[in-house]
Every structure is written in structure tokens, then in C-alpha cells.
Amino acid sequence: MATSATPYGARPIGTLSASGSYTGKVQHLKIASAYAVNIFYGDFVKMATTGYIQKDTGTTACTPVGVFVGCAYTDPNTSQKTFAQMWTASVAASDAVGYIITDPNLVIQMQCDGSAALATLGSNVAIAQTSGSTSIGTSKNAVDISTSAATTATLPFRIIDFVDGPDSAIADSYTDIMVKYNAGHQYDNTTGV
């Protein structure tokens, strides 16, 4: 049972696409050299008008292009190609790319910031943004269940299932759930970036 708040960001676990095939395909999208914000494994990212990705810090108006699952760049101190679980703020690397799972039909597992009852299934929700862990490079974002589970069409995610097992159960203190994009995925946005 999830009786303590241990958020882990977004965990891509499958797809709702017609093929039903999920292999965790990623796109390599550019990160601007010296981008001054940490991006953690499991954070949502968006594409800026410059063409570079940035951490999506939105809560009720999150408009992601996908989930960040690592990056690569040439380390300015060692001149060696570096692969990392997180983007460390302000690294000066002109070849930096993020590994982003961009599937608009992605199924994502996240922990809620409170209890999610069975009646929240099908509800739309927002994201609770928090600072990630620099020691292990992972996100600590959660689903904002306590204030946002609603029918509001503009909320970015929809609850489609619960993680019901040894470590989580429906309506426990910090419920683990599965969500899909509801509104705002950048590849589904008809107006572009």
C-alpha cells in the first residue's frame, strides 16, 4: 500500500495506439546549450518556439511533447560523450539531445498527491510540480488529485486505470494511477508550437 508520498514522476508503460505495440520508442530532441533548468527522468517536456525542448512546468495547463527519459551531450570538461538520466542545468554543450517518448497515445503511471477513489476513474487531472532528486536524477512530480479531479476539459491528463497490487491499492493514501494525455499534447495541437 502506498502510505507515504514517494512521487516518481511520469513512468511510460504502454500505448493506446491502434497497433497496441509499445516498445518505448524515443525521439532525440535538442536541448539548448546552457539551458538553465534541471530536467529529470520522468519530467514532462515541451517544445519551445526556438525548436529546443524545455521542462514543462505547467500544472493545469501542461502542454507537453512527451516524457523525458534521459539525455546525451559532450561534457565540456572532459570532451567525452556523456549519457545521463537527467539534464543538469547550465551544461554548455552544443550537441545536447533529450530522449523523449513523444507518443500522443502514451499510457503513463504516476503517484497521486493524495487518495484517489474509484469514483475518480475517467476524471481529468492536473500535475503537482515539485523539484526532482539531483542525487538519483528522477522526477518527483505527482498527479494533483486533491484539487483537480474533475470534468474540466482543459486539464492535461485523464485517469484511465489504477495500479492495484502489493504496493498500491485504489483509495490508499497516495494512490498510483495510470493516465493518458487529455488536452494539450503538442503533436495533437492544431495551431502548432
HUVENKA-V344896 format. One line per field, one symbol per residue. ss: DSSP state (~ for helix, > for strand, _ for the rest). phi: phi as a letter, one per 30 degrees, with the letter a starting at -180 (. if undefined). psi: psi as a letter, one per 30 degrees, with the letter a starting at -180 (. if undefined). A space follows every 10 residues. Layout:
# HUVENKA-V344896
ss=???
phi=???
psi=???
This chain:
# HUVENKA-V344896
ss=__________ >>>>>_____ ______>>>> >_______>_ >__>>>>___ __>>>_____ _____>>>>> >>>>______ >>>>__>___ ______>>>> >____>>>>> >>_____~~~ ___>>>>>__ __>____>__ _>>>~~~~_> ______>>>> >>__>__>__ _____>>>>> >_________ ___
phi=.dcbdbdbic cdblbcdedi dbbidbcccd cdeiecbdbc ejddbbcddd jcdbddcdcd bdbdclcdbk abaddddcic dbcbdbddei ddbdcdbccb dcedcdcbcb cddadcdedd eidcbcccdb ddcddcicdb dbddddbbda ceddddbbdc acccadcabe idebddbcbb dcbjeddcdd cid
psi=kjfljikgak jkfalgleff kjghklkjkk kkkgkgkkkl kflkllklff flllkjgldf hkilfakkgl lkljkfefgk kkklflkkkg kjjfgkkkjk jgjfgkkkkl klgakjleff kflkllkjkl kljfefgllg llkiffffja gjffkflkkf lljjaefklk gleikklkll kekfkfffjf fa.
